[in-house]
Amino acid sequence: MSAPRFIPGLTLGRLFYQEAARAIIESVVPADGYSAALIGSGSEVLGCDSPRSADHNWGPRFQVFLPESSAESLGAALNDALEKRLPAVFRGYAVGFAEPDPLDGGTRVPLPRDERPVRHLIEITGIREYFRRSIGADVTAELAVADWLSFPEQRLLELTSGEVFHDPRGELEACRRKLAYHPRDVWLYRMACQWLKIFQQEAFPGRCEEAGDRVGMRITAGRIVRDFMRLCFLQERRYAPYEKWLGTAFRKLSCAPAAEDHVEGALEAENYAVVEDHLAALYGIAARAHNSLGLTGPMDTSVRDFFSRPYKVIRGERFAHALFAAISDEQLRGLPMRIGAVDQFVDSTDFIENVEMTRKSRALYS
């Protein structure tokens, strides 16, 4: 059997809800008693899916959000109805999936055969519970500074991307609006710490080359490029995805046309002189973007020697200190360590994807 014509997963989820699932849902739940959307994890939520994505955890799917008070009891009845009445195949894609594979992180693969019950990928939950499981906080309550600093941007991006198909009371969209972007002072703090990350390593490529370590030069240049890219997301008030989609999403930023050649040049250069030229161009782009935001007084955007050493740098700590000075929140201003939010100083996927662990990081900001 030939593969079906590829339909982007977000479109597939919307059509699946409208054409196959909505009538079943509303035979169990009143139309004004639930919300439906495709948000959360998955490449299709970010618009980054392709035919390659269809091999696992991808297909006709979405979430149904029920009132917290009845999510468990009503959810069981709804799941039973969906398993009995959903088609086995929708638009050429299997609706039923294998049980989660414990040896592969819970991966589920499609089962393209007509069998009952249909083990679908429609998630049934409550709104508060869904967000609590995603970021470890009650998003319907007031969020503290420490909450915001414990939220990885990838999670915030997942929760605010995708599409809401049905939300008659507006409760789901209200939660998404609340997470739409960082509060002002958290935003300033994140940008300041990102500038510090650049400052802490901007002299390293030149020093590595001088020591005859071309591998080290490329590694440190690559780290600077990644941190520059993440700074650009902050400057444009966009959540940055994790590394798999960082380059894809970066191309959609307004700075990308000016920066892309220099990003690639810095990563591909054979010697430090070329790396330095490309990094200097990237520093200038970020510095001018900083000034355009008007958050601090105007900053000198030219590169200069790294103190007495002949490596051209932007001295990122200048921008960091100016941004720290613009923060009004006393808790943020008084933090003993300027390490940024959890995903700015932790590079472990196991940690970042563990809500319990990211929640514990709040203690660093108290």
Rosetta blueprint (number, residue, H / E / L):
1 M L
2 S L
3 A L
4 P L
5 R L
6 F L
7 I L
8 P L
9 G H
10 L H
11 T H
12 L H
13 G H
14 R H
15 L H
16 F H
17 Y H
18 Q H
19 E H
20 A H
21 A H
22 R H
23 A H
24 I H
25 I H
26 E H
27 S H
28 V H
29 V L
30 P L
31 A H
32 D H
33 G H
34 Y L
35 S E
36 A E
37 A E
38 L E
39 I L
40 G L
41 S L
42 G L
43 S H
44 E H
45 V H
46 L H
47 G L
48 C L
49 D L
50 S L
51 P H
52 R H
53 S H
54 A H
55 D H
56 H L
57 N L
58 W L
59 G L
60 P L
61 R L
62 F L
63 Q E
64 V E
65 F E
66 L E
67 P L
68 E H
69 S H
70 S H
71 A H
72 E H
73 S H
74 L H
75 G H
76 A H
77 A H
78 L H
79 N H
80 D H
81 A H
82 L H
83 E H
84 K H
85 R H
86 L L
87 P L
88 A L
89 V E
90 F E
91 R L
92 G L
93 Y E
94 A E
95 V L
96 G L
97 F E
98 A L
99 E L
100 P L
101 D E
102 P H
103 L H
104 D H
105 G L
106 G L
107 T E
108 R L
109 V L
110 P E
111 L L
112 P L
113 R L
114 D L
115 E L
116 R L
117 P L
118 V L
119 R L
120 H L
121 L L
122 I L
123 E E
124 I E
125 T E
126 G E
127 I H
128 R H
129 E H
130 Y H
131 F H
132 R H
133 R H
134 S H
135 I H
136 G L
137 A L
138 D L
139 V L
140 T L
141 A L
142 E L
143 L L
144 A L
145 V H
146 A H
147 D H
148 W H
149 L H
150 S L
151 F L
152 P L
153 E H
154 Q H
155 R H
156 L H
157 L H
158 E H
159 L H
160 T H
161 S L
162 G L
163 E E
164 V E
165 F E
166 H E
167 D L
168 P L
169 R L
170 G L
171 E H
172 L H
173 E H
174 A H
175 C H
176 R H
177 R H
178 K H
179 L L
180 A L
181 Y L
182 H L
183 P L
184 R H
185 D H
186 V H
187 W H
188 L H
189 Y H
190 R H
191 M H
192 A H
193 C H
194 Q H
195 W H
196 L H
197 K H
198 I H
199 F H
200 Q L
201 Q L
202 E L
203 A L
204 F H
205 P H
206 G H
207 R H
208 C H
209 E H
210 E H
211 A L
212 G L
213 D L
214 R H
215 V H
216 G H
217 M H
218 R H
219 I H
220 T H
221 A H
222 G H
223 R H
224 I H
225 V H
226 R H
227 D H
228 F H
229 M H
230 R H
231 L H
232 C H
233 F H
234 L H
235 Q H
236 E L
237 R L
238 R L
239 Y L
240 A L
241 P L
242 Y L
243 E H
244 K H
245 W H
246 L H
247 G H
248 T H
249 A H
250 F H
251 R L
252 K L
253 L L
254 S L
255 C L
256 A H
257 P H
258 A H
259 A H
260 E H
261 D H
262 H H
263 V H
264 E H
265 G H
266 A H
267 L H
268 E H
269 A L
270 E L
271 N L
272 Y H
273 A H
274 V H
275 V H
276 E H
277 D H
278 H H
279 L H
280 A H
281 A H
282 L H
283 Y H
284 G H
285 I H
286 A H
287 A H
288 R H
289 A H
290 H H
291 N H
292 S H
293 L H
294 G L
295 L L
296 T L
297 G L
298 P L
299 M L
300 D L
301 T L
302 S L
303 V L
304 R E
305 D E
306 F E
307 F L
308 S L
309 R E
310 P E
311 Y E
312 K E
313 V E
314 I L
315 R L
316 G L
317 E H
318 R H
319 F H
320 A H
321 H H
322 A H
323 L H
324 F H
325 A H
326 A H
327 I L
328 S L
329 D L
330 E H
331 Q H
332 L H
333 R H
334 G L
335 L L
336 P L
337 M L
338 R L
339 I L
340 G L
341 A L
342 V H
343 D H
344 Q H
345 F H
346 V L
347 D L
348 S L
349 T H
350 D H
351 F H
352 I H
353 E L
354 N L
355 V H
356 E H
357 M H
358 T H
359 R H
360 K H
361 S H
362 R H
363 A H
364 L H
365 Y H
366 S L
